[in-house]
Amino acid sequence: MQLKFDWLIVLENLRRGILVTDTSLQAPRGPYIIYVNQAWMKRTGYGREEIQNKTPRILQGPQTDRAVLAEMKS
């Protein structure tokens, strides 16, 4: 038996927030956001129109732990 999934439906209905970027690492902005699911929007308060084609760096603030960012980058 082979199952077919519509992955967009799966992603939209997850309770965990999902953010997807493209693979470009163009300095200084880095990757661009191409998709967020409903759970991510609910948690952050951002809408798709606000976040599309932006970088995940908009989620960083003055209290962002730079050591965690360095670890994720590596």
mmCIF file as gemmi writes it, N, C-alpha and C atoms, coordinates in Angstrom:
data_model
loop_
_atom_site.group_PDB
_atom_site.id
_atom_site.type_symbol
_atom_site.label_atom_id
_atom_site.label_alt_id
_atom_site.label_comp_id
_atom_site.label_asym_id
_atom_site.label_entity_id
_atom_site.label_seq_id
_atom_site.pdbx_PDB_ins_code
_atom_site.Cartn_x
_atom_site.Cartn_y
_atom_site.Cartn_z
_atom_site.occupancy
_atom_site.B_iso_or_equiv
_atom_site.pdbx_formal_charge
_atom_site.auth_seq_id
_atom_site.auth_asym_id
_atom_site.pdbx_PDB_model_num
ATOM 1 N N . MET Axp A 1 ? 0.842 -1.174 0 1 0 ? 1 A 1
ATOM 2 C CA . MET Axp A 1 ? 0 0 0 1 0 ? 1 A 1
ATOM 3 C C . MET Axp A 1 ? 0.89 1.241 0 1 0 ? 1 A 1
ATOM 4 N N . GLN Axp A 2 ? 0.625 2.138 -0.914 1 0 ? 2 A 1
ATOM 5 C CA . GLN Axp A 2 ? 1.399 3.375 -0.984 1 0 ? 2 A 1
ATOM 6 C C . GLN Axp A 2 ? 0.505 4.543 -0.587 1 0 ? 2 A 1
ATOM 7 N N . LEU Axp A 3 ? 0.995 5.339 0.344 1 0 ? 3 A 1
ATOM 8 C CA . LEU Axp A 3 ? 0.235 6.506 0.807 1 0 ? 3 A 1
ATOM 9 C C . LEU Axp A 3 ? 0.719 7.757 0.097 1 0 ? 3 A 1
ATOM 10 N N . LYS Axp A 4 ? -0.208 8.648 -0.209 1 0 ? 4 A 1
ATOM 11 C CA . LYS Axp A 4 ? 0.15 9.94 -0.769 1 0 ? 4 A 1
ATOM 12 C C . LYS Axp A 4 ? -0.265 11.002 0.245 1 0 ? 4 A 1
ATOM 13 N N . PHE Axp A 5 ? 0.62 11.936 0.502 1 0 ? 5 A 1
ATOM 14 C CA . PHE Axp A 5 ? 0.334 13.01 1.444 1 0 ? 5 A 1
ATOM 15 C C . PHE Axp A 5 ? 0.363 14.346 0.74 1 0 ? 5 A 1
ATOM 16 N N . ASP Axp A 6 ? -0.477 15.226 1.181 1 0 ? 6 A 1
ATOM 17 C CA . ASP Axp A 6 ? -0.371 16.621 0.798 1 0 ? 6 A 1
ATOM 18 C C . ASP Axp A 6 ? 0.39 17.272 1.954 1 0 ? 6 A 1
ATOM 19 N N . TRP Axp A 7 ? 1.684 17.443 1.787 1 0 ? 7 A 1
ATOM 20 C CA . TRP Axp A 7 ? 2.54 17.905 2.881 1 0 ? 7 A 1
ATOM 21 C C . TRP Axp A 7 ? 2.154 19.281 3.392 1 0 ? 7 A 1
ATOM 22 N N . LEU Axp A 8 ? 1.59 20.123 2.554 1 0 ? 8 A 1
ATOM 23 C CA . LEU Axp A 8 ? 1.155 21.438 3.016 1 0 ? 8 A 1
ATOM 24 C C . LEU Axp A 8 ? 0.05 21.305 4.062 1 0 ? 8 A 1
ATOM 25 N N . ILE Axp A 9 ? -0.866 20.37 3.844 1 0 ? 9 A 1
ATOM 26 C CA . ILE Axp A 9 ? -1.927 20.134 4.839 1 0 ? 9 A 1
ATOM 27 C C . ILE Axp A 9 ? -1.322 19.624 6.138 1 0 ? 9 A 1
ATOM 28 N N . VAL Axp A 10 ? -0.352 18.735 6.037 1 0 ? 10 A 1
ATOM 29 C CA . VAL Axp A 10 ? 0.317 18.203 7.224 1 0 ? 10 A 1
ATOM 30 C C . VAL Axp A 10 ? 0.996 19.339 7.988 1 0 ? 10 A 1
ATOM 31 N N . LEU Axp A 11 ? 1.777 20.167 7.289 1 0 ? 11 A 1
ATOM 32 C CA . LEU Axp A 11 ? 2.491 21.264 7.939 1 0 ? 11 A 1
ATOM 33 C C . LEU Axp A 11 ? 1.539 22.266 8.579 1 0 ? 11 A 1
ATOM 34 N N . GLU Axp A 12 ? 0.48 22.601 7.888 1 0 ? 12 A 1
ATOM 35 C CA . GLU Axp A 12 ? -0.474 23.584 8.408 1 0 ? 12 A 1
ATOM 36 C C . GLU Axp A 12 ? -1.155 23.107 9.683 1 0 ? 12 A 1
ATOM 37 N N . ASN Axp A 13 ? -1.304 21.817 9.838 1 0 ? 13 A 1
ATOM 38 C CA . ASN Axp A 13 ? -2.046 21.295 10.982 1 0 ? 13 A 1
ATOM 39 C C . ASN Axp A 13 ? -1.171 20.829 12.143 1 0 ? 13 A 1
ATOM 40 N N . LEU Axp A 14 ? 0.127 21.004 12.022 1 0 ? 14 A 1
ATOM 41 C CA . LEU Axp A 14 ? 1.003 20.686 13.149 1 0 ? 14 A 1
ATOM 42 C C . LEU Axp A 14 ? 0.8 21.707 14.258 1 0 ? 14 A 1
ATOM 43 N N . ARG Axp A 15 ? 0.981 21.281 15.478 1 0 ? 15 A 1
ATOM 44 C CA . ARG Axp A 15 ? 0.882 22.205 16.612 1 0 ? 15 A 1
ATOM 45 C C . ARG Axp A 15 ? 2.199 22.914 16.879 1 0 ? 15 A 1
ATOM 46 N N . ARG Axp A 16 ? 3.26 22.418 16.271 1 0 ? 16 A 1
ATOM 47 C CA . ARG Axp A 16 ? 4.583 23.009 16.436 1 0 ? 16 A 1
ATOM 48 C C . ARG Axp A 16 ? 4.83 23.99 15.294 1 0 ? 16 A 1
ATOM 49 N N . GLY Axp A 17 ? 5.379 25.151 15.638 1 0 ? 17 A 1
ATOM 50 C CA . GLY Axp A 17 ? 5.643 26.163 14.628 1 0 ? 17 A 1
ATOM 51 C C . GLY Axp A 17 ? 6.737 25.744 13.659 1 0 ? 17 A 1
ATOM 52 N N . ILE Axp A 18 ? 6.512 25.979 12.372 1 0 ? 18 A 1
ATOM 53 C CA . ILE Axp A 18 ? 7.466 25.631 11.33 1 0 ? 18 A 1
ATOM 54 C C . ILE Axp A 18 ? 7.781 26.886 10.525 1 0 ? 18 A 1
ATOM 55 N N . LEU Axp A 19 ? 9.066 27.148 10.327 1 0 ? 19 A 1
ATOM 56 C CA . LEU Axp A 19 ? 9.537 28.241 9.486 1 0 ? 19 A 1
ATOM 57 C C . LEU Axp A 19 ? 10.495 27.628 8.469 1 0 ? 19 A 1
ATOM 58 N N . VAL Axp A 20 ? 10.295 27.929 7.193 1 0 ? 20 A 1
ATOM 59 C CA . VAL Axp A 20 ? 11.138 27.391 6.124 1 0 ? 20 A 1
ATOM 60 C C . VAL Axp A 20 ? 11.776 28.565 5.393 1 0 ? 20 A 1
ATOM 61 N N . THR Axp A 21 ? 13.083 28.453 5.134 1 0 ? 21 A 1
ATOM 62 C CA . THR Axp A 21 ? 13.778 29.484 4.373 1 0 ? 21 A 1
ATOM 63 C C . THR Axp A 21 ? 14.306 28.899 3.072 1 0 ? 21 A 1
ATOM 64 N N . ASP Axp A 22 ? 14.695 29.797 2.172 1 0 ? 22 A 1
ATOM 65 C CA . ASP Axp A 22 ? 15.391 29.323 0.983 1 0 ? 22 A 1
ATOM 66 C C . ASP Axp A 22 ? 16.827 28.99 1.394 1 0 ? 22 A 1
ATOM 67 N N . THR Axp A 23 ? 17.643 28.572 0.463 1 0 ? 23 A 1
ATOM 68 C CA . THR Axp A 23 ? 19 28.142 0.802 1 0 ? 23 A 1
ATOM 69 C C . THR Axp A 23 ? 20.053 29.201 0.545 1 0 ? 23 A 1
ATOM 70 N N . SER Axp A 24 ? 19.645 30.373 0.102 1 0 ? 24 A 1
ATOM 71 C CA . SER Axp A 24 ? 20.646 31.4 -0.184 1 0 ? 24 A 1
ATOM 72 C C . SER Axp A 24 ? 21.21 31.968 1.108 1 0 ? 24 A 1
ATOM 73 N N . LEU Axp A 25 ? 22.492 32.224 1.082 1 0 ? 25 A 1
ATOM 74 C CA . LEU Axp A 25 ? 23.15 32.838 2.237 1 0 ? 25 A 1
ATOM 75 C C . LEU Axp A 25 ? 23.767 34.174 1.818 1 0 ? 25 A 1
ATOM 76 N N . GLN Axp A 26 ? 23.018 34.932 1.045 1 0 ? 26 A 1
ATOM 77 C CA . GLN Axp A 26 ? 23.504 36.206 0.545 1 0 ? 26 A 1
ATOM 78 C C . GLN Axp A 26 ? 23.705 37.185 1.701 1 0 ? 26 A 1
ATOM 79 N N . ALA Axp A 27 ? 24.935 37.646 1.851 1 0 ? 27 A 1
ATOM 80 C CA . ALA Axp A 27 ? 25.233 38.617 2.899 1 0 ? 27 A 1
ATOM 81 C C . ALA Axp A 27 ? 24.621 39.952 2.511 1 0 ? 27 A 1
ATOM 82 N N . PRO Axp A 28 ? 24.233 40.783 3.414 1 0 ? 28 A 1
ATOM 83 C CA . PRO Axp A 28 ? 24.264 40.557 4.861 1 0 ? 28 A 1
ATOM 84 C C . PRO Axp A 28 ? 22.973 39.954 5.397 1 0 ? 28 A 1
ATOM 85 N N . ARG Axp A 29 ? 21.99 39.767 4.553 1 0 ? 29 A 1
ATOM 86 C CA . ARG Axp A 29 ? 20.67 39.362 5.045 1 0 ? 29 A 1
ATOM 87 C C . ARG Axp A 29 ? 20.537 37.882 5.329 1 0 ? 29 A 1
ATOM 88 N N . GLY Axp A 30 ? 21.223 37.051 4.588 1 0 ? 30 A 1
ATOM 89 C CA . GLY Axp A 30 ? 21.091 35.615 4.808 1 0 ? 30 A 1
ATOM 90 C C . GLY Axp A 30 ? 19.89 35.047 4.078 1 0 ? 30 A 1
ATOM 91 N N . PRO Axp A 31 ? 19.359 33.923 4.548 1 0 ? 31 A 1
ATOM 92 C CA . PRO Axp A 31 ? 18.237 33.279 3.864 1 0 ? 31 A 1
ATOM 93 C C . PRO Axp A 31 ? 16.945 34.085 4.022 1 0 ? 31 A 1
ATOM 94 N N . TYR Axp A 32 ? 16.023 33.861 3.108 1 0 ? 32 A 1
ATOM 95 C CA . TYR Axp A 32 ? 14.723 34.519 3.159 1 0 ? 32 A 1
ATOM 96 C C . TYR Axp A 32 ? 13.652 33.514 3.547 1 0 ? 32 A 1
ATOM 97 N N . ILE Axp A 33 ? 12.682 33.964 4.312 1 0 ? 33 A 1
ATOM 98 C CA . ILE Axp A 33 ? 11.576 33.113 4.742 1 0 ? 33 A 1
ATOM 99 C C . ILE Axp A 33 ? 10.648 32.896 3.551 1 0 ? 33 A 1
ATOM 100 N N . ILE Axp A 34 ? 10.333 31.624 3.292 1 0 ? 34 A 1
ATOM 101 C CA . ILE Axp A 34 ? 9.42 31.318 2.196 1 0 ? 34 A 1
ATOM 102 C C . ILE Axp A 34 ? 8.119 30.675 2.684 1 0 ? 34 A 1
ATOM 103 N N . TYR Axp A 35 ? 8.091 30.191 3.937 1 0 ? 35 A 1
ATOM 104 C CA . TYR Axp A 35 ? 6.875 29.57 4.451 1 0 ? 35 A 1
ATOM 105 C C . TYR Axp A 35 ? 6.893 29.562 5.972 1 0 ? 35 A 1
ATOM 106 N N . VAL Axp A 36 ? 5.739 29.844 6.564 1 0 ? 36 A 1
ATOM 107 C CA . VAL Axp A 36 ? 5.505 29.633 7.998 1 0 ? 36 A 1
ATOM 108 C C . VAL Axp A 36 ? 4.127 28.999 8.138 1 0 ? 36 A 1
ATOM 109 N N . ASN Axp A 37 ? 3.969 28.135 9.142 1 0 ? 37 A 1
ATOM 110 C CA . ASN Axp A 37 ? 2.664 27.505 9.32 1 0 ? 37 A 1
ATOM 111 C C . ASN Axp A 37 ? 1.815 28.272 10.332 1 0 ? 37 A 1
ATOM 112 N N . GLN Axp A 38 ? 0.579 27.819 10.506 1 0 ? 38 A 1
ATOM 113 C CA . GLN Axp A 38 ? -0.368 28.494 11.398 1 0 ? 38 A 1
ATOM 114 C C . GLN Axp A 38 ? 0.144 28.559 12.842 1 0 ? 38 A 1
ATOM 115 N N . ALA Axp A 39 ? 0.744 27.482 13.322 1 0 ? 39 A 1
ATOM 116 C CA . ALA Axp A 39 ? 1.243 27.453 14.705 1 0 ? 39 A 1
ATOM 117 C C . ALA Axp A 39 ? 2.342 28.492 14.898 1 0 ? 39 A 1
ATOM 118 N N . TRP Axp A 40 ? 3.204 28.662 13.91 1 0 ? 40 A 1
ATOM 119 C CA . TRP Axp A 40 ? 4.278 29.654 14.008 1 0 ? 40 A 1
ATOM 120 C C . TRP Axp A 40 ? 3.686 31.059 14.068 1 0 ? 40 A 1
ATOM 121 N N . MET Axp A 41 ? 2.697 31.331 13.219 1 0 ? 41 A 1
ATOM 122 C CA . MET Axp A 41 ? 2.07 32.66 13.22 1 0 ? 41 A 1
ATOM 123 C C . MET Axp A 41 ? 1.364 32.935 14.541 1 0 ? 41 A 1
ATOM 124 N N . LYS Axp A 42 ? 0.701 31.924 15.086 1 0 ? 42 A 1
ATOM 125 C CA . LYS Axp A 42 ? 0.008 32.094 16.37 1 0 ? 42 A 1
ATOM 126 C C . LYS Axp A 42 ? 0.997 32.402 17.481 1 0 ? 42 A 1
ATOM 127 N N . ARG Axp A 43 ? 2.124 31.71 17.468 1 0 ? 43 A 1
ATOM 128 C CA . ARG Axp A 43 ? 3.122 31.899 18.528 1 0 ? 43 A 1
ATOM 129 C C . ARG Axp A 43 ? 3.83 33.254 18.437 1 0 ? 43 A 1
ATOM 130 N N . THR Axp A 44 ? 4.142 33.69 17.217 1 0 ? 44 A 1
ATOM 131 C CA . THR Axp A 44 ? 4.911 34.929 17.057 1 0 ? 44 A 1
ATOM 132 C C . THR Axp A 44 ? 4.051 36.173 16.892 1 0 ? 44 A 1
ATOM 133 N N . GLY Axp A 45 ? 2.827 35.994 16.41 1 0 ? 45 A 1
ATOM 134 C CA . GLY Axp A 45 ? 1.97 37.143 16.149 1 0 ? 45 A 1
ATOM 135 C C . GLY Axp A 45 ? 2.178 37.761 14.773 1 0 ? 45 A 1
ATOM 136 N N . TYR Axp A 46 ? 3.127 37.238 14.012 1 0 ? 46 A 1
ATOM 137 C CA . TYR Axp A 46 ? 3.353 37.721 12.649 1 0 ? 46 A 1
ATOM 138 C C . TYR Axp A 46 ? 2.398 37.03 11.692 1 0 ? 46 A 1
ATOM 139 N N . GLY Axp A 47 ? 1.982 37.749 10.642 1 0 ? 47 A 1
ATOM 140 C CA . GLY Axp A 47 ? 1.201 37.156 9.561 1 0 ? 47 A 1
ATOM 141 C C . GLY Axp A 47 ? 2.116 36.811 8.403 1 0 ? 47 A 1
ATOM 142 N N . ARG Axp A 48 ? 1.625 35.999 7.489 1 0 ? 48 A 1
ATOM 143 C CA . ARG Axp A 48 ? 2.438 35.602 6.331 1 0 ? 48 A 1
ATOM 144 C C . ARG Axp A 48 ? 2.878 36.797 5.501 1 0 ? 48 A 1
ATOM 145 N N . GLU Axp A 49 ? 1.987 37.756 5.312 1 0 ? 49 A 1
ATOM 146 C CA . GLU Axp A 49 ? 2.321 38.916 4.498 1 0 ? 49 A 1
ATOM 147 C C . GLU Axp A 49 ? 3.454 39.732 5.131 1 0 ? 49 A 1
ATOM 148 N N . GLU Axp A 50 ? 3.469 39.796 6.453 1 0 ? 50 A 1
ATOM 149 C CA . GLU Axp A 50 ? 4.5 40.558 7.162 1 0 ? 50 A 1
ATOM 150 C C . GLU Axp A 50 ? 5.87 39.896 7.087 1 0 ? 50 A 1
ATOM 151 N N . ILE Axp A 51 ? 5.904 38.583 7.057 1 0 ? 51 A 1
ATOM 152 C CA . ILE Axp A 51 ? 7.144 37.838 7.233 1 0 ? 51 A 1
ATOM 153 C C . ILE Axp A 51 ? 7.751 37.347 5.922 1 0 ? 51 A 1
ATOM 154 N N . GLN Axp A 52 ? 6.94 37.206 4.878 1 0 ? 52 A 1
ATOM 155 C CA . GLN Axp A 52 ? 7.423 36.666 3.617 1 0 ? 52 A 1
ATOM 156 C C . GLN Axp A 52 ? 8.54 37.533 3.04 1 0 ? 52 A 1
ATOM 157 N N . ASN Axp A 53 ? 9.585 36.878 2.566 1 0 ? 53 A 1
ATOM 158 C CA . ASN Axp A 53 ? 10.773 37.514 1.989 1 0 ? 53 A 1
ATOM 159 C C . ASN Axp A 53 ? 11.583 38.323 2.988 1 0 ? 53 A 1
ATOM 160 N N . LYS Axp A 54 ? 11.368 38.066 4.274 1 0 ? 54 A 1
ATOM 161 C CA . LYS Axp A 54 ? 12.197 38.67 5.312 1 0 ? 54 A 1
ATOM 162 C C . LYS Axp A 54 ? 13.168 37.598 5.789 1 0 ? 54 A 1
ATOM 163 N N . THR Axp A 55 ? 14.134 38.002 6.561 1 0 ? 55 A 1
ATOM 164 C CA . THR Axp A 55 ? 15.098 37.063 7.128 1 0 ? 55 A 1
ATOM 165 C C . THR Axp A 55 ? 14.661 36.679 8.544 1 0 ? 55 A 1
ATOM 166 N N . PRO Axp A 56 ? 15.002 35.481 9.003 1 0 ? 56 A 1
ATOM 167 C CA . PRO Axp A 56 ? 14.669 35.107 10.377 1 0 ? 56 A 1
ATOM 168 C C . PRO Axp A 56 ? 15.307 36.025 11.419 1 0 ? 56 A 1
ATOM 169 N N . ARG Axp A 57 ? 16.248 36.827 10.988 1 0 ? 57 A 1
ATOM 170 C CA . ARG Axp A 57 ? 16.888 37.754 11.938 1 0 ? 57 A 1
ATOM 171 C C . ARG Axp A 57 ? 15.915 38.758 12.537 1 0 ? 57 A 1
ATOM 172 N N . ILE Axp A 58 ? 14.755 38.945 11.926 1 0 ? 58 A 1
ATOM 173 C CA . ILE Axp A 58 ? 13.795 39.882 12.517 1 0 ? 58 A 1
ATOM 174 C C . ILE Axp A 58 ? 13.3 39.387 13.873 1 0 ? 58 A 1
ATOM 175 N N . LEU Axp A 59 ? 13.549 38.12 14.174 1 0 ? 59 A 1
ATOM 176 C CA . LEU Axp A 59 ? 13.144 37.563 15.464 1 0 ? 59 A 1
ATOM 177 C C . LEU Axp A 59 ? 14.182 37.801 16.556 1 0 ? 59 A 1
ATOM 178 N N . GLN Axp A 60 ? 15.334 38.336 16.176 1 0 ? 60 A 1
ATOM 179 C CA . GLN Axp A 60 ? 16.386 38.598 17.153 1 0 ? 60 A 1
ATOM 180 C C . GLN Axp A 60 ? 16.187 39.975 17.778 1 0 ? 60 A 1
ATOM 181 N N . GLY Axp A 61 ? 16.544 40.057 19.03 1 0 ? 61 A 1
ATOM 182 C CA . GLY Axp A 61 ? 16.444 41.313 19.752 1 0 ? 61 A 1
ATOM 183 C C . GLY Axp A 61 ? 17.677 41.526 20.601 1 0 ? 61 A 1
ATOM 184 N N . PRO Axp A 62 ? 17.657 42.571 21.402 1 0 ? 62 A 1
ATOM 185 C CA . PRO Axp A 62 ? 18.824 42.897 22.231 1 0 ? 62 A 1
ATOM 186 C C . PRO Axp A 62 ? 19.178 41.811 23.242 1 0 ? 62 A 1
ATOM 187 N N . GLN Axp A 63 ? 18.216 40.977 23.607 1 0 ? 63 A 1
ATOM 188 C CA . GLN Axp A 63 ? 18.491 39.929 24.593 1 0 ? 63 A 1
ATOM 189 C C . GLN Axp A 63 ? 18.772 38.571 23.948 1 0 ? 63 A 1
ATOM 190 N N . THR Axp A 64 ? 18.897 38.552 22.63 1 0 ? 64 A 1
ATOM 191 C CA . THR Axp A 64 ? 19.214 37.298 21.947 1 0 ? 64 A 1
ATOM 192 C C . THR Axp A 64 ? 20.601 36.826 22.355 1 0 ? 64 A 1
ATOM 193 N N . ASP Axp A 65 ? 20.705 35.565 22.739 1 0 ? 65 A 1
ATOM 194 C CA . ASP Axp A 65 ? 21.974 34.983 23.173 1 0 ? 65 A 1
ATOM 195 C C . ASP Axp A 65 ? 22.848 34.705 21.944 1 0 ? 65 A 1
ATOM 196 N N . ARG Axp A 66 ? 23.911 35.472 21.789 1 0 ? 66 A 1
ATOM 197 C CA . ARG Axp A 66 ? 24.794 35.351 20.622 1 0 ? 66 A 1
ATOM 198 C C . ARG Axp A 66 ? 25.502 34.001 20.578 1 0 ? 66 A 1
ATOM 199 N N . ALA Axp A 67 ? 25.725 33.378 21.718 1 0 ? 67 A 1
ATOM 200 C CA . ALA Axp A 67 ? 26.355 32.054 21.748 1 0 ? 67 A 1
ATOM 201 C C . ALA Axp A 67 ? 25.439 31.014 21.085 1 0 ? 67 A 1
ATOM 202 N N . VAL Axp A 68 ? 24.138 31.129 21.32 1 0 ? 68 A 1
ATOM 203 C CA . VAL Axp A 68 ? 23.184 30.214 20.688 1 0 ? 68 A 1
ATOM 204 C C . VAL Axp A 68 ? 23.172 30.437 19.183 1 0 ? 68 A 1
ATOM 205 N N . LEU Axp A 69 ? 23.22 31.677 18.742 1 0 ? 69 A 1
ATOM 206 C CA . LEU Axp A 69 ? 23.26 31.973 17.311 1 0 ? 69 A 1
ATOM 207 C C . LEU Axp A 69 ? 24.511 31.4 16.677 1 0 ? 69 A 1
ATOM 208 N N . ALA Axp A 70 ? 25.656 31.525 17.334 1 0 ? 70 A 1
ATOM 209 C CA . ALA Axp A 70 ? 26.904 30.991 16.817 1 0 ? 70 A 1
ATOM 210 C C . ALA Axp A 70 ? 26.836 29.477 16.707 1 0 ? 70 A 1
ATOM 211 N N . GLU Axp A 71 ? 26.223 28.829 17.682 1 0 ? 71 A 1
ATOM 212 C CA . GLU Axp A 71 ? 26.081 27.371 17.646 1 0 ? 71 A 1
ATOM 213 C C . GLU Axp A 71 ? 25.183 26.934 16.5 1 0 ? 71 A 1
ATOM 214 N N . MET Axp A 72 ? 24.09 27.643 16.283 1 0 ? 72 A 1
ATOM 215 C CA . MET Axp A 72 ? 23.191 27.282 15.181 1 0 ? 72 A 1
ATOM 216 C C . MET Axp A 72 ? 23.885 27.516 13.836 1 0 ? 72 A 1
ATOM 217 N N . LYS Axp A 73 ? 24.664 28.556 13.747 1 0 ? 73 A 1
ATOM 218 C CA . LYS Axp A 73 ? 25.359 28.85 12.5 1 0 ? 73 A 1
ATOM 219 C C . LYS Axp A 73 ? 26.374 27.776 12.153 1 0 ? 73 A 1
ATOM 220 N N . SER Axp A 74 ? 27.048 27.255 13.176 1 0 ? 74 A 1
ATOM 221 C CA . SER Axp A 74 ? 28.073 26.231 12.914 1 0 ? 74 A 1
ATOM 222 C C . SER Axp A 74 ? 27.399 24.931 12.531 1 0 ? 74 A 1
